[in-house]
Amino acid sequence: MDVILHLGAHRTATTSFQSWMREQAPRLSEHQIGYWGPGRTRGGVLAGVLPETGFLTPAEQLERAKGRIALNLARCTAKGIRSLVISDENILGAPRRALKDRELYRAAGFRLARYEEAFQGRISHVHLTIRSLDRWWASVAAFAVSRGEPVPPRAAFATLAQSRGWRDVITDIACALPGAAINVSVFEEVASRPAAKLFAMTGHKSPPSRSPDLNASPDLRQLREILTLRGEDPAVLGEGQGRWNPFTEAEAFGLKETYGDDLFWLASGADGLATLTGNRNGVDGANPQPTHTTRGRKHDERKGCVA
């Protein structure tokens, strides 16, 4: 049985995908595809993989989690499940934690190493959806503010604009799960196409469908209303309407450049660590087309690589 870990990430239509998977579960079971979502993983079958406050030591919690996971995997095998999709974006970490750390999933490697041990090497595939970093951080910040967090100071966004990218996160995942194949999809391509995500994970072709847009981050109008109700000054959000963009033009450009470099690294083979699914700018999968093996001199000049 293939054990497929869908890590999200947050703010990449993961909740919508999970809703679609719950609806499709009876039909998918007929095709020997099983599904565990957050309702089963959080506080349930995966409890104790990461240390929790309690009477048991972290080692004891992990041992109990190992037994619980092994038992549940055996039950799936007995039911004839050939591919088990486990979807929980919080496995990577919490987005609020990322905001406080001013870094993209700083503890991803440590967390995934615990899951590798808990599953005793049974994780065969990992699927991650990535998103343009300027939009990802803006969405994370907007969602956090709507849930009671204060608006981050201007200096925080300047720091975020210099933080690491998806390549670093993927490298952490690959180090923690050396036996798993890592597939990466692009939010801009698959956000509303859950069947495409599932196909990338399992190879199963479901009828094309669009998932509902769930858990979307609030826009500027909604954020201003929230801050006003909390007695906070909405002027800190800046001017304008529509999507909140907390970055300066230069910061947003830098984040887009980092994301572009991440995509090119993936399309060029990702050093053998991961495979880019779908078709991005004429480069399909891990093997680049002959005309896409270099970013070119102008790119190198911008990066300071050419005198």
Phi, psi and omega in degrees: 000129175282128175255113187249119181262110176266110187268004185095234011277178174305154175062028176233037179066029180292318179299321178295319178297318181295322177298317179296319180295321178297318180293325184272353188308312180300318180291320181293328179297331177293338178258018175065034176247123178256164184214128168242123177250186182303328179299335180258331186275323185276115181074009182238246187296332182261007180301134177093350176299315171261138185304136177237157177292131180170191183279335183275146176287162177305322179294319179292321177298318181294321179296319178294320179297320178303312181296318181295316180295315180300320179296315181291325176294321178297321178296320178296318178299318180296332179278356179090012179293129179259331179226121179249116179265119178249111186244114176201107183293338181288351174300323179290330186137177181263138179297327177296324177296320179297320177297318180290324178286342187059037184205149184280106176045063184301322186264017184303317182298313179299315183296313182292330177296324176295320179291324176300317179291320182296323179272000176052045176078012184276347181289115184262330183222148173233136177236131181229135173252130182247161185219153177310129191297325179295320178287324181296309181295321178297319179293317178300315181295316180297317180294320180296317179297321180293340180259016172108353180284147176290157176294124180301146178292161181305322181297331180296319181289328175296322177291316180300325181295343180253002186281177186289168183246192183293330178302320180293319179295315180297321177297319177300316180298316181296323178291322182283330183235070187295339181266000184260141172278131184252121175250140182234128175247166186250125183307316183299341180260326191240009186307315183254019183237074182299327180297327178292322177296314181296321178298319179296330181278318191239343186081003180274130180265112175262157176303137179305135179204161179247134179272154178293151179276090183261150173061031180293148179286148182288152177273184185298320180299314180294321179295320178297320178296319180296314181295321179298316178296331180273000180077022179254158184280114180290348181296340181293344180279349182086186182265177176103180180226171177081217183294137178283125175241100185277000183261151171289168180300318180293320179295316179297321178298317180297319179294322178294323177296317178299317179296319177298320177295321178300314181296319180293320176301316179295313182294336180271005177116347176054036181056027180079007185270331187207164179236130176275121180272162179081198184227115184237115177054039176081002179247119186249122176072207187276345186257110182288152174290156183305330181273003183236035181264000177211149178278343177101164185295320181299321177296316180297322179296320178296326181275359179078022183269347182238131181287000000 
